[in-house]
Amino acid sequence: MTFTPTATAEGQPTTCRCCGRHAIGMGISRMAKSTDDPGYLCGECILLIEEIKRVRRMDPYELAALDGGVDAVGEYIDSIGGLTELAEFDELQQRMLVKAAWQGCADRLRELIRKGDLPF
């Protein structure tokens, strides 16, 4: 499996290896070579570091996490009421919709990992 790099060329944290949010300076990679990605994590995923290290196949977890995004988007749309077309949303509502999807996926992914539920 290929991961999104979690650090810049200078080694600064960028993207959480697990959920894709903003990473901080703690990773899960063994860094066998200096060119290996550090596998940085965000603050919330660091709390699950032992469980995350046990997960060998993220793809099925990522697919199951999409359900969390769908649920979160549905809740957000319900909360603003009446709008059904993206074109009807103002810029803030569009951004909040995407935020709900992203956060919903990440939260569901951590929930699956925390519970040890295998989505396959």
Phi and psi restraints in degrees (range 20) as a CNS / XPLOR table:
assign (resid 1 and name C) (resid 2 and name N)
       (resid 2 and name CA) (resid 2 and name C) 1.0 -103.5 20.0 2
assign (resid 2 and name N) (resid 2 and name CA)
       (resid 2 and name C) (resid 3 and name N) 1.0 132.8 20.0 2
assign (resid 2 and name C) (resid 3 and name N)
       (resid 3 and name CA) (resid 3 and name C) 1.0 -103.5 20.0 2
assign (resid 3 and name N) (resid 3 and name CA)
       (resid 3 and name C) (resid 4 and name N) 1.0 154.5 20.0 2
assign (resid 3 and name C) (resid 4 and name N)
       (resid 4 and name CA) (resid 4 and name C) 1.0 -69.6 20.0 2
assign (resid 4 and name N) (resid 4 and name CA)
       (resid 4 and name C) (resid 5 and name N) 1.0 135.0 20.0 2
assign (resid 4 and name C) (resid 5 and name N)
       (resid 5 and name CA) (resid 5 and name C) 1.0 -56.3 20.0 2
assign (resid 5 and name N) (resid 5 and name CA)
       (resid 5 and name C) (resid 6 and name N) 1.0 139.3 20.0 2
assign (resid 5 and name C) (resid 6 and name N)
       (resid 6 and name CA) (resid 6 and name C) 1.0 -101.9 20.0 2
assign (resid 6 and name N) (resid 6 and name CA)
       (resid 6 and name C) (resid 7 and name N) 1.0 4.4 20.0 2
assign (resid 6 and name C) (resid 7 and name N)
       (resid 7 and name CA) (resid 7 and name C) 1.0 -144.5 20.0 2
assign (resid 7 and name N) (resid 7 and name CA)
       (resid 7 and name C) (resid 8 and name N) 1.0 155.7 20.0 2
assign (resid 7 and name C) (resid 8 and name N)
       (resid 8 and name CA) (resid 8 and name C) 1.0 -74.0 20.0 2
assign (resid 8 and name N) (resid 8 and name CA)
       (resid 8 and name C) (resid 9 and name N) 1.0 173.1 20.0 2
assign (resid 8 and name C) (resid 9 and name N)
       (resid 9 and name CA) (resid 9 and name C) 1.0 -59.9 20.0 2
assign (resid 9 and name N) (resid 9 and name CA)
       (resid 9 and name C) (resid 10 and name N) 1.0 -26.2 20.0 2
assign (resid 9 and name C) (resid 10 and name N)
       (resid 10 and name CA) (resid 10 and name C) 1.0 -85.7 20.0 2
assign (resid 10 and name N) (resid 10 and name CA)
       (resid 10 and name C) (resid 11 and name N) 1.0 -1.9 20.0 2
assign (resid 10 and name C) (resid 11 and name N)
       (resid 11 and name CA) (resid 11 and name C) 1.0 90.9 20.0 2
assign (resid 11 and name N) (resid 11 and name CA)
       (resid 11 and name C) (resid 12 and name N) 1.0 9.9 20.0 2
assign (resid 11 and name C) (resid 12 and name N)
       (resid 12 and name CA) (resid 12 and name C) 1.0 -81.1 20.0 2
assign (resid 12 and name N) (resid 12 and name CA)
       (resid 12 and name C) (resid 13 and name N) 1.0 138.9 20.0 2
assign (resid 12 and name C) (resid 13 and name N)
       (resid 13 and name CA) (resid 13 and name C) 1.0 -60.9 20.0 2
assign (resid 13 and name N) (resid 13 and name CA)
       (resid 13 and name C) (resid 14 and name N) 1.0 141.4 20.0 2
assign (resid 13 and name C) (resid 14 and name N)
       (resid 14 and name CA) (resid 14 and name C) 1.0 -127.6 20.0 2
assign (resid 14 and name N) (resid 14 and name CA)
       (resid 14 and name C) (resid 15 and name N) 1.0 -66.8 20.0 2
assign (resid 14 and name C) (resid 15 and name N)
       (resid 15 and name CA) (resid 15 and name C) 1.0 -121.8 20.0 2
assign (resid 15 and name N) (resid 15 and name CA)
       (resid 15 and name C) (resid 16 and name N) 1.0 135.6 20.0 2
assign (resid 15 and name C) (resid 16 and name N)
       (resid 16 and name CA) (resid 16 and name C) 1.0 -64.7 20.0 2
assign (resid 16 and name N) (resid 16 and name CA)
       (resid 16 and name C) (resid 17 and name N) 1.0 129.8 20.0 2
assign (resid 16 and name C) (resid 17 and name N)
       (resid 17 and name CA) (resid 17 and name C) 1.0 -59.8 20.0 2
assign (resid 17 and name N) (resid 17 and name CA)
       (resid 17 and name C) (resid 18 and name N) 1.0 -31.5 20.0 2
assign (resid 17 and name C) (resid 18 and name N)
       (resid 18 and name CA) (resid 18 and name C) 1.0 -88.5 20.0 2
assign (resid 18 and name N) (resid 18 and name CA)
       (resid 18 and name C) (resid 19 and name N) 1.0 -55.5 20.0 2
assign (resid 18 and name C) (resid 19 and name N)
       (resid 19 and name CA) (resid 19 and name C) 1.0 -111.0 20.0 2
assign (resid 19 and name N) (resid 19 and name CA)
       (resid 19 and name C) (resid 20 and name N) 1.0 -13.0 20.0 2
assign (resid 19 and name C) (resid 20 and name N)
       (resid 20 and name CA) (resid 20 and name C) 1.0 89.9 20.0 2
assign (resid 20 and name N) (resid 20 and name CA)
       (resid 20 and name C) (resid 21 and name N) 1.0 -0.5 20.0 2
assign (resid 20 and name C) (resid 21 and name N)
       (resid 21 and name CA) (resid 21 and name C) 1.0 -77.2 20.0 2
assign (resid 21 and name N) (resid 21 and name CA)
       (resid 21 and name C) (resid 22 and name N) 1.0 -176.4 20.0 2
assign (resid 21 and name C) (resid 22 and name N)
       (resid 22 and name CA) (resid 22 and name C) 1.0 -67.3 20.0 2
assign (resid 22 and name N) (resid 22 and name CA)
       (resid 22 and name C) (resid 23 and name N) 1.0 125.3 20.0 2
assign (resid 22 and name C) (resid 23 and name N)
       (resid 23 and name CA) (resid 23 and name C) 1.0 -87.9 20.0 2
assign (resid 23 and name N) (resid 23 and name CA)
       (resid 23 and name C) (resid 24 and name N) 1.0 157.6 20.0 2
assign (resid 23 and name C) (resid 24 and name N)
       (resid 24 and name CA) (resid 24 and name C) 1.0 -119.4 20.0 2
assign (resid 24 and name N) (resid 24 and name CA)
       (resid 24 and name C) (resid 25 and name N) 1.0 -176.6 20.0 2
assign (resid 24 and name C) (resid 25 and name N)
       (resid 25 and name CA) (resid 25 and name C) 1.0 -79.5 20.0 2
assign (resid 25 and name N) (resid 25 and name CA)
       (resid 25 and name C) (resid 26 and name N) 1.0 44.6 20.0 2
assign (resid 25 and name C) (resid 26 and name N)
       (resid 26 and name CA) (resid 26 and name C) 1.0 -135.0 20.0 2
assign (resid 26 and name N) (resid 26 and name CA)
       (resid 26 and name C) (resid 27 and name N) 1.0 127.3 20.0 2
assign (resid 26 and name C) (resid 27 and name N)
       (resid 27 and name CA) (resid 27 and name C) 1.0 -124.9 20.0 2
assign (resid 27 and name N) (resid 27 and name CA)
       (resid 27 and name C) (resid 28 and name N) 1.0 173.8 20.0 2
assign (resid 27 and name C) (resid 28 and name N)
       (resid 28 and name CA) (resid 28 and name C) 1.0 -117.8 20.0 2
assign (resid 28 and name N) (resid 28 and name CA)
       (resid 28 and name C) (resid 29 and name N) 1.0 4.8 20.0 2
assign (resid 28 and name C) (resid 29 and name N)
       (resid 29 and name CA) (resid 29 and name C) 1.0 -81.3 20.0 2
assign (resid 29 and name N) (resid 29 and name CA)
       (resid 29 and name C) (resid 30 and name N) 1.0 150.0 20.0 2
assign (resid 29 and name C) (resid 30 and name N)
       (resid 30 and name CA) (resid 30 and name C) 1.0 -77.9 20.0 2
assign (resid 30 and name N) (resid 30 and name CA)
       (resid 30 and name C) (resid 31 and name N) 1.0 -17.0 20.0 2
assign (resid 30 and name C) (resid 31 and name N)
       (resid 31 and name CA) (resid 31 and name C) 1.0 51.6 20.0 2
assign (resid 31 and name N) (resid 31 and name CA)
       (resid 31 and name C) (resid 32 and name N) 1.0 51.7 20.0 2
assign (resid 31 and name C) (resid 32 and name N)
       (resid 32 and name CA) (resid 32 and name C) 1.0 -61.2 20.0 2
assign (resid 32 and name N) (resid 32 and name CA)
       (resid 32 and name C) (resid 33 and name N) 1.0 -33.2 20.0 2
assign (resid 32 and name C) (resid 33 and name N)
       (resid 33 and name CA) (resid 33 and name C) 1.0 -122.0 20.0 2
assign (resid 33 and name N) (resid 33 and name CA)
       (resid 33 and name C) (resid 34 and name N) 1.0 154.2 20.0 2
assign (resid 33 and name C) (resid 34 and name N)
       (resid 34 and name CA) (resid 34 and name C) 1.0 -64.4 20.0 2
assign (resid 34 and name N) (resid 34 and name CA)
       (resid 34 and name C) (resid 35 and name N) 1.0 -18.4 20.0 2
assign (resid 34 and name C) (resid 35 and name N)
       (resid 35 and name CA) (resid 35 and name C) 1.0 -88.8 20.0 2
assign (resid 35 and name N) (resid 35 and name CA)
       (resid 35 and name C) (resid 36 and name N) 1.0 -5.9 20.0 2
assign (resid 35 and name C) (resid 36 and name N)
       (resid 36 and name CA) (resid 36 and name C) 1.0 -67.4 20.0 2
assign (resid 36 and name N) (resid 36 and name CA)
       (resid 36 and name C) (resid 37 and name N) 1.0 146.4 20.0 2
assign (resid 36 and name C) (resid 37 and name N)
       (resid 37 and name CA) (resid 37 and name C) 1.0 -74.6 20.0 2
assign (resid 37 and name N) (resid 37 and name CA)
       (resid 37 and name C) (resid 38 and name N) 1.0 137.8 20.0 2
assign (resid 37 and name C) (resid 38 and name N)
       (resid 38 and name CA) (resid 38 and name C) 1.0 -70.0 20.0 2
assign (resid 38 and name N) (resid 38 and name CA)
       (resid 38 and name C) (resid 39 and name N) 1.0 -16.0 20.0 2
assign (resid 38 and name C) (resid 39 and name N)
       (resid 39 and name CA) (resid 39 and name C) 1.0 66.2 20.0 2
assign (resid 39 and name N) (resid 39 and name CA)
       (resid 39 and name C) (resid 40 and name N) 1.0 44.5 20.0 2
assign (resid 39 and name C) (resid 40 and name N)
       (resid 40 and name CA) (resid 40 and name C) 1.0 -60.4 20.0 2
assign (resid 40 and name N) (resid 40 and name CA)
       (resid 40 and name C) (resid 41 and name N) 1.0 151.5 20.0 2
assign (resid 40 and name C) (resid 41 and name N)
       (resid 41 and name CA) (resid 41 and name C) 1.0 -124.0 20.0 2
assign (resid 41 and name N) (resid 41 and name CA)
       (resid 41 and name C) (resid 42 and name N) 1.0 160.2 20.0 2
assign (resid 41 and name C) (resid 42 and name N)
       (resid 42 and name CA) (resid 42 and name C) 1.0 -83.5 20.0 2
assign (resid 42 and name N) (resid 42 and name CA)
       (resid 42 and name C) (resid 43 and name N) 1.0 170.6 20.0 2
assign (resid 42 and name C) (resid 43 and name N)
       (resid 43 and name CA) (resid 43 and name C) 1.0 -58.4 20.0 2
assign (resid 43 and name N) (resid 43 and name CA)
       (resid 43 and name C) (resid 44 and name N) 1.0 -40.2 20.0 2
assign (resid 43 and name C) (resid 44 and name N)
       (resid 44 and name CA) (resid 44 and name C) 1.0 -69.6 20.0 2
assign (resid 44 and name N) (resid 44 and name CA)
       (resid 44 and name C) (resid 45 and name N) 1.0 -39.3 20.0 2
assign (resid 44 and name C) (resid 45 and name N)
       (resid 45 and name CA) (resid 45 and name C) 1.0 -73.9 20.0 2
assign (resid 45 and name N) (resid 45 and name CA)
       (resid 45 and name C) (resid 46 and name N) 1.0 -26.8 20.0 2
assign (resid 45 and name C) (resid 46 and name N)
       (resid 46 and name CA) (resid 46 and name C) 1.0 -58.5 20.0 2
assign (resid 46 and name N) (resid 46 and name CA)
       (resid 46 and name C) (resid 47 and name N) 1.0 -33.9 20.0 2
assign (resid 46 and name C) (resid 47 and name N)
       (resid 47 and name CA) (resid 47 and name C) 1.0 -62.7 20.0 2
assign (resid 47 and name N) (resid 47 and name CA)
       (resid 47 and name C) (resid 48 and name N) 1.0 -19.7 20.0 2
assign (resid 47 and name C) (resid 48 and name N)
       (resid 48 and name CA) (resid 48 and name C) 1.0 -109.1 20.0 2
assign (resid 48 and name N) (resid 48 and name CA)
       (resid 48 and name C) (resid 49 and name N) 1.0 19.4 20.0 2
assign (resid 48 and name C) (resid 49 and name N)
       (resid 49 and name CA) (resid 49 and name C) 1.0 -55.0 20.0 2
assign (resid 49 and name N) (resid 49 and name CA)
       (resid 49 and name C) (resid 50 and name N) 1.0 -40.9 20.0 2
assign (resid 49 and name C) (resid 50 and name N)
       (resid 50 and name CA) (resid 50 and name C) 1.0 -65.4 20.0 2
assign (resid 50 and name N) (resid 50 and name CA)
       (resid 50 and name C) (resid 51 and name N) 1.0 -40.4 20.0 2
assign (resid 50 and name C) (resid 51 and name N)
       (resid 51 and name CA) (resid 51 and name C) 1.0 -69.9 20.0 2
assign (resid 51 and name N) (resid 51 and name CA)
       (resid 51 and name C) (resid 52 and name N) 1.0 -40.7 20.0 2
assign (resid 51 and name C) (resid 52 and name N)
       (resid 52 and name CA) (resid 52 and name C) 1.0 -62.4 20.0 2
assign (resid 52 and name N) (resid 52 and name CA)
       (resid 52 and name C) (resid 53 and name N) 1.0 -39.1 20.0 2
assign (resid 52 and name C) (resid 53 and name N)
       (resid 53 and name CA) (resid 53 and name C) 1.0 -63.7 20.0 2
assign (resid 53 and name N) (resid 53 and name CA)
       (resid 53 and name C) (resid 54 and name N) 1.0 -25.9 20.0 2
assign (resid 53 and name C) (resid 54 and name N)
       (resid 54 and name CA) (resid 54 and name C) 1.0 -78.8 20.0 2
assign (resid 54 and name N) (resid 54 and name CA)
       (resid 54 and name C) (resid 55 and name N) 1.0 -21.4 20.0 2
assign (resid 54 and name C) (resid 55 and name N)
       (resid 55 and name CA) (resid 55 and name C) 1.0 -76.7 20.0 2
assign (resid 55 and name N) (resid 55 and name CA)
       (resid 55 and name C) (resid 56 and name N) 1.0 121.0 20.0 2
assign (resid 55 and name C) (resid 56 and name N)
       (resid 56 and name CA) (resid 56 and name C) 1.0 -100.4 20.0 2
assign (resid 56 and name N) (resid 56 and name CA)
       (resid 56 and name C) (resid 57 and name N) 1.0 -23.2 20.0 2
assign (resid 56 and name C) (resid 57 and name N)
       (resid 57 and name CA) (resid 57 and name C) 1.0 -127.2 20.0 2
assign (resid 57 and name N) (resid 57 and name CA)
       (resid 57 and name C) (resid 58 and name N) 1.0 100.4 20.0 2
assign (resid 57 and name C) (resid 58 and name N)
       (resid 58 and name CA) (resid 58 and name C) 1.0 -80.4 20.0 2
assign (resid 58 and name N) (resid 58 and name CA)
       (resid 58 and name C) (resid 59 and name N) 1.0 -26.7 20.0 2
assign (resid 58 and name C) (resid 59 and name N)
       (resid 59 and name CA) (resid 59 and name C) 1.0 -50.6 20.0 2
assign (resid 59 and name N) (resid 59 and name CA)
       (resid 59 and name C) (resid 60 and name N) 1.0 -50.2 20.0 2
assign (resid 59 and name C) (resid 60 and name N)
       (resid 60 and name CA) (resid 60 and name C) 1.0 -63.4 20.0 2
assign (resid 60 and name N) (resid 60 and name CA)
       (resid 60 and name C) (resid 61 and name N) 1.0 -33.9 20.0 2
assign (resid 60 and name C) (resid 61 and name N)
       (resid 61 and name CA) (resid 61 and name C) 1.0 -65.7 20.0 2
assign (resid 61 and name N) (resid 61 and name CA)
       (resid 61 and name C) (resid 62 and name N) 1.0 -42.0 20.0 2
assign (resid 61 and name C) (resid 62 and name N)
       (resid 62 and name CA) (resid 62 and name C) 1.0 -62.6 20.0 2
assign (resid 62 and name N) (resid 62 and name CA)
       (resid 62 and name C) (resid 63 and name N) 1.0 -40.7 20.0 2
assign (resid 62 and name C) (resid 63 and name N)
       (resid 63 and name CA) (resid 63 and name C) 1.0 -65.2 20.0 2
assign (resid 63 and name N) (resid 63 and name CA)
       (resid 63 and name C) (resid 64 and name N) 1.0 -42.5 20.0 2
assign (resid 63 and name C) (resid 64 and name N)
       (resid 64 and name CA) (resid 64 and name C) 1.0 -66.5 20.0 2
assign (resid 64 and name N) (resid 64 and name CA)
       (resid 64 and name C) (resid 65 and name N) 1.0 -31.7 20.0 2
assign (resid 64 and name C) (resid 65 and name N)
       (resid 65 and name CA) (resid 65 and name C) 1.0 -65.7 20.0 2
assign (resid 65 and name N) (resid 65 and name CA)
       (resid 65 and name C) (resid 66 and name N) 1.0 -26.5 20.0 2
assign (resid 65 and name C) (resid 66 and name N)
       (resid 66 and name CA) (resid 66 and name C) 1.0 -57.6 20.0 2
assign (resid 66 and name N) (resid 66 and name CA)
       (resid 66 and name C) (resid 67 and name N) 1.0 -31.6 20.0 2
assign (resid 66 and name C) (resid 67 and name N)
       (resid 67 and name CA) (resid 67 and name C) 1.0 -59.8 20.0 2
assign (resid 67 and name N) (resid 67 and name CA)
       (resid 67 and name C) (resid 68 and name N) 1.0 -36.2 20.0 2
assign (resid 67 and name C) (resid 68 and name N)
       (resid 68 and name CA) (resid 68 and name C) 1.0 -64.0 20.0 2
assign (resid 68 and name N) (resid 68 and name CA)
       (resid 68 and name C) (resid 69 and name N) 1.0 -38.8 20.0 2
assign (resid 68 and name C) (resid 69 and name N)
       (resid 69 and name CA) (resid 69 and name C) 1.0 -65.6 20.0 2
assign (resid 69 and name N) (resid 69 and name CA)
       (resid 69 and name C) (resid 70 and name N) 1.0 -42.2 20.0 2
assign (resid 69 and name C) (resid 70 and name N)
       (resid 70 and name CA) (resid 70 and name C) 1.0 -61.7 20.0 2
assign (resid 70 and name N) (resid 70 and name CA)
       (resid 70 and name C) (resid 71 and name N) 1.0 -45.8 20.0 2
assign (resid 70 and name C) (resid 71 and name N)
       (resid 71 and name CA) (resid 71 and name C) 1.0 -60.0 20.0 2
assign (resid 71 and name N) (resid 71 and name CA)
       (resid 71 and name C) (resid 72 and name N) 1.0 -45.4 20.0 2
assign (resid 71 and name C) (resid 72 and name N)
       (resid 72 and name CA) (resid 72 and name C) 1.0 -65.0 20.0 2
assign (resid 72 and name N) (resid 72 and name CA)
       (resid 72 and name C) (resid 73 and name N) 1.0 -39.8 20.0 2
assign (resid 72 and name C) (resid 73 and name N)
       (resid 73 and name CA) (resid 73 and name C) 1.0 -65.4 20.0 2
assign (resid 73 and name N) (resid 73 and name CA)
       (resid 73 and name C) (resid 74 and name N) 1.0 -42.5 20.0 2
assign (resid 73 and name C) (resid 74 and name N)
       (resid 74 and name CA) (resid 74 and name C) 1.0 -60.1 20.0 2
assign (resid 74 and name N) (resid 74 and name CA)
       (resid 74 and name C) (resid 75 and name N) 1.0 -43.0 20.0 2
assign (resid 74 and name C) (resid 75 and name N)
       (resid 75 and name CA) (resid 75 and name C) 1.0 -64.2 20.0 2
assign (resid 75 and name N) (resid 75 and name CA)
       (resid 75 and name C) (resid 76 and name N) 1.0 -40.4 20.0 2
assign (resid 75 and name C) (resid 76 and name N)
       (resid 76 and name CA) (resid 76 and name C) 1.0 -65.7 20.0 2
assign (resid 76 and name N) (resid 76 and name CA)
       (resid 76 and name C) (resid 77 and name N) 1.0 -45.4 20.0 2
assign (resid 76 and name C) (resid 77 and name N)
       (resid 77 and name CA) (resid 77 and name C) 1.0 -61.0 20.0 2
assign (resid 77 and name N) (resid 77 and name CA)
       (resid 77 and name C) (resid 78 and name N) 1.0 -40.7 20.0 2
assign (resid 77 and name C) (resid 78 and name N)
       (resid 78 and name CA) (resid 78 and name C) 1.0 -61.7 20.0 2
assign (resid 78 and name N) (resid 78 and name CA)
       (resid 78 and name C) (resid 79 and name N) 1.0 -37.7 20.0 2
assign (resid 78 and name C) (resid 79 and name N)
       (resid 79 and name CA) (resid 79 and name C) 1.0 -69.1 20.0 2
assign (resid 79 and name N) (resid 79 and name CA)
       (resid 79 and name C) (resid 80 and name N) 1.0 -27.6 20.0 2
assign (resid 79 and name C) (resid 80 and name N)
       (resid 80 and name CA) (resid 80 and name C) 1.0 -94.6 20.0 2
assign (resid 80 and name N) (resid 80 and name CA)
       (resid 80 and name C) (resid 81 and name N) 1.0 -13.6 20.0 2
assign (resid 80 and name C) (resid 81 and name N)
       (resid 81 and name CA) (resid 81 and name C) 1.0 60.0 20.0 2
assign (resid 81 and name N) (resid 81 and name CA)
       (resid 81 and name C) (resid 82 and name N) 1.0 127.7 20.0 2
assign (resid 81 and name C) (resid 82 and name N)
       (resid 82 and name CA) (resid 82 and name C) 1.0 85.9 20.0 2
assign (resid 82 and name N) (resid 82 and name CA)
       (resid 82 and name C) (resid 83 and name N) 1.0 -26.7 20.0 2
assign (resid 82 and name C) (resid 83 and name N)
       (resid 83 and name CA) (resid 83 and name C) 1.0 -84.0 20.0 2
assign (resid 83 and name N) (resid 83 and name CA)
       (resid 83 and name C) (resid 84 and name N) 1.0 129.5 20.0 2
assign (resid 83 and name C) (resid 84 and name N)
       (resid 84 and name CA) (resid 84 and name C) 1.0 -122.7 20.0 2
assign (resid 84 and name N) (resid 84 and name CA)
       (resid 84 and name C) (resid 85 and name N) 1.0 -18.3 20.0 2
assign (resid 84 and name C) (resid 85 and name N)
       (resid 85 and name CA) (resid 85 and name C) 1.0 -108.3 20.0 2
assign (resid 85 and name N) (resid 85 and name CA)
       (resid 85 and name C) (resid 86 and name N) 1.0 134.1 20.0 2
assign (resid 85 and name C) (resid 86 and name N)
       (resid 86 and name CA) (resid 86 and name C) 1.0 -56.3 20.0 2
assign (resid 86 and name N) (resid 86 and name CA)
       (resid 86 and name C) (resid 87 and name N) 1.0 -34.3 20.0 2
assign (resid 86 and name C) (resid 87 and name N)
       (resid 87 and name CA) (resid 87 and name C) 1.0 -63.2 20.0 2
assign (resid 87 and name N) (resid 87 and name CA)
       (resid 87 and name C) (resid 88 and name N) 1.0 -22.1 20.0 2
assign (resid 87 and name C) (resid 88 and name N)
       (resid 88 and name CA) (resid 88 and name C) 1.0 -78.9 20.0 2
assign (resid 88 and name N) (resid 88 and name CA)
       (resid 88 and name C) (resid 89 and name N) 1.0 -17.7 20.0 2
assign (resid 88 and name C) (resid 89 and name N)
       (resid 89 and name CA) (resid 89 and name C) 1.0 -77.7 20.0 2
assign (resid 89 and name N) (resid 89 and name CA)
       (resid 89 and name C) (resid 90 and name N) 1.0 142.6 20.0 2
assign (resid 89 and name C) (resid 90 and name N)
       (resid 90 and name CA) (resid 90 and name C) 1.0 -79.4 20.0 2
assign (resid 90 and name N) (resid 90 and name CA)
       (resid 90 and name C) (resid 91 and name N) 1.0 175.5 20.0 2
assign (resid 90 and name C) (resid 91 and name N)
       (resid 91 and name CA) (resid 91 and name C) 1.0 -59.7 20.0 2
assign (resid 91 and name N) (resid 91 and name CA)
       (resid 91 and name C) (resid 92 and name N) 1.0 -42.7 20.0 2
assign (resid 91 and name C) (resid 92 and name N)
       (resid 92 and name CA) (resid 92 and name C) 1.0 -63.5 20.0 2
assign (resid 92 and name N) (resid 92 and name CA)
       (resid 92 and name C) (resid 93 and name N) 1.0 -43.2 20.0 2
assign (resid 92 and name C) (resid 93 and name N)
       (resid 93 and name CA) (resid 93 and name C) 1.0 -63.6 20.0 2
assign (resid 93 and name N) (resid 93 and name CA)
       (resid 93 and name C) (resid 94 and name N) 1.0 -38.7 20.0 2
assign (resid 93 and name C) (resid 94 and name N)
       (resid 94 and name CA) (resid 94 and name C) 1.0 -62.5 20.0 2
assign (resid 94 and name N) (resid 94 and name CA)
       (resid 94 and name C) (resid 95 and name N) 1.0 -45.4 20.0 2
assign (resid 94 and name C) (resid 95 and name N)
       (resid 95 and name CA) (resid 95 and name C) 1.0 -65.0 20.0 2
assign (resid 95 and name N) (resid 95 and name CA)
       (resid 95 and name C) (resid 96 and name N) 1.0 -40.3 20.0 2
assign (resid 95 and name C) (resid 96 and name N)
       (resid 96 and name CA) (resid 96 and name C) 1.0 -67.0 20.0 2
assign (resid 96 and name N) (resid 96 and name CA)
       (resid 96 and name C) (resid 97 and name N) 1.0 -32.7 20.0 2
assign (resid 96 and name C) (resid 97 and name N)
       (resid 97 and name CA) (resid 97 and name C) 1.0 -63.5 20.0 2
assign (resid 97 and name N) (resid 97 and name CA)
       (resid 97 and name C) (resid 98 and name N) 1.0 -46.8 20.0 2
assign (resid 97 and name C) (resid 98 and name N)
       (resid 98 and name CA) (resid 98 and name C) 1.0 -64.7 20.0 2
assign (resid 98 and name N) (resid 98 and name CA)
       (resid 98 and name C) (resid 99 and name N) 1.0 -40.7 20.0 2
assign (resid 98 and name C) (resid 99 and name N)
       (resid 99 and name CA) (resid 99 and name C) 1.0 -60.5 20.0 2
assign (resid 99 and name N) (resid 99 and name CA)
       (resid 99 and name C) (resid 100 and name N) 1.0 -42.7 20.0 2
assign (resid 99 and name C) (resid 100 and name N)
       (resid 100 and name CA) (resid 100 and name C) 1.0 -61.1 20.0 2
assign (resid 100 and name N) (resid 100 and name CA)
       (resid 100 and name C) (resid 101 and name N) 1.0 -42.8 20.0 2
assign (resid 100 and name C) (resid 101 and name N)
       (resid 101 and name CA) (resid 101 and name C) 1.0 -64.0 20.0 2
assign (resid 101 and name N) (resid 101 and name CA)
       (resid 101 and name C) (resid 102 and name N) 1.0 -48.4 20.0 2
assign (resid 101 and name C) (resid 102 and name N)
       (resid 102 and name CA) (resid 102 and name C) 1.0 -62.3 20.0 2
assign (resid 102 and name N) (resid 102 and name CA)
       (resid 102 and name C) (resid 103 and name N) 1.0 -49.0 20.0 2
assign (resid 102 and name C) (resid 103 and name N)
       (resid 103 and name CA) (resid 103 and name C) 1.0 -67.0 20.0 2
assign (resid 103 and name N) (resid 103 and name CA)
       (resid 103 and name C) (resid 104 and name N) 1.0 -37.4 20.0 2
assign (resid 103 and name C) (resid 104 and name N)
       (resid 104 and name CA) (resid 104 and name C) 1.0 -63.3 20.0 2
assign (resid 104 and name N) (resid 104 and name CA)
       (resid 104 and name C) (resid 105 and name N) 1.0 -41.3 20.0 2
assign (resid 104 and name C) (resid 105 and name N)
       (resid 105 and name CA) (resid 105 and name C) 1.0 -63.5 20.0 2
assign (resid 105 and name N) (resid 105 and name CA)
       (resid 105 and name C) (resid 106 and name N) 1.0 -47.9 20.0 2
assign (resid 105 and name C) (resid 106 and name N)
       (resid 106 and name CA) (resid 106 and name C) 1.0 -63.1 20.0 2
assign (resid 106 and name N) (resid 106 and name CA)
       (resid 106 and name C) (resid 107 and name N) 1.0 -43.2 20.0 2
assign (resid 106 and name C) (resid 107 and name N)
       (resid 107 and name CA) (resid 107 and name C) 1.0 -64.6 20.0 2
assign (resid 107 and name N) (resid 107 and name CA)
       (resid 107 and name C) (resid 108 and name N) 1.0 -41.3 20.0 2
assign (resid 107 and name C) (resid 108 and name N)
       (resid 108 and name CA) (resid 108 and name C) 1.0 -66.4 20.0 2
assign (resid 108 and name N) (resid 108 and name CA)
       (resid 108 and name C) (resid 109 and name N) 1.0 -39.2 20.0 2
assign (resid 108 and name C) (resid 109 and name N)
       (resid 109 and name CA) (resid 109 and name C) 1.0 -59.6 20.0 2
assign (resid 109 and name N) (resid 109 and name CA)
       (resid 109 and name C) (resid 110 and name N) 1.0 -47.9 20.0 2
assign (resid 109 and name C) (resid 110 and name N)
       (resid 110 and name CA) (resid 110 and name C) 1.0 -63.9 20.0 2
assign (resid 110 and name N) (resid 110 and name CA)
       (resid 110 and name C) (resid 111 and name N) 1.0 -36.9 20.0 2
assign (resid 110 and name C) (resid 111 and name N)
       (resid 111 and name CA) (resid 111 and name C) 1.0 -61.9 20.0 2
assign (resid 111 and name N) (resid 111 and name CA)
       (resid 111 and name C) (resid 112 and name N) 1.0 -45.4 20.0 2
assign (resid 111 and name C) (resid 112 and name N)
       (resid 112 and name CA) (resid 112 and name C) 1.0 -61.8 20.0 2
assign (resid 112 and name N) (resid 112 and name CA)
       (resid 112 and name C) (resid 113 and name N) 1.0 -43.3 20.0 2
assign (resid 112 and name C) (resid 113 and name N)
       (resid 113 and name CA) (resid 113 and name C) 1.0 -66.3 20.0 2
assign (resid 113 and name N) (resid 113 and name CA)
       (resid 113 and name C) (resid 114 and name N) 1.0 -44.6 20.0 2
assign (resid 113 and name C) (resid 114 and name N)
       (resid 114 and name CA) (resid 114 and name C) 1.0 -60.1 20.0 2
assign (resid 114 and name N) (resid 114 and name CA)
       (resid 114 and name C) (resid 115 and name N) 1.0 -42.5 20.0 2
assign (resid 114 and name C) (resid 115 and name N)
       (resid 115 and name CA) (resid 115 and name C) 1.0 -77.1 20.0 2
assign (resid 115 and name N) (resid 115 and name CA)
       (resid 115 and name C) (resid 116 and name N) 1.0 -19.7 20.0 2
assign (resid 115 and name C) (resid 116 and name N)
       (resid 116 and name CA) (resid 116 and name C) 1.0 77.5 20.0 2
assign (resid 116 and name N) (resid 116 and name CA)
       (resid 116 and name C) (resid 117 and name N) 1.0 15.5 20.0 2
assign (resid 116 and name C) (resid 117 and name N)
       (resid 117 and name CA) (resid 117 and name C) 1.0 -69.6 20.0 2
assign (resid 117 and name N) (resid 117 and name CA)
       (resid 117 and name C) (resid 118 and name N) 1.0 127.5 20.0 2
assign (resid 117 and name C) (resid 118 and name N)
       (resid 118 and name CA) (resid 118 and name C) 1.0 -93.4 20.0 2
assign (resid 118 and name N) (resid 118 and name CA)
       (resid 118 and name C) (resid 119 and name N) 1.0 119.5 20.0 2
assign (resid 118 and name C) (resid 119 and name N)
       (resid 119 and name CA) (resid 119 and name C) 1.0 -84.7 20.0 2
assign (resid 119 and name N) (resid 119 and name CA)
       (resid 119 and name C) (resid 120 and name N) 1.0 18.1 20.0 2
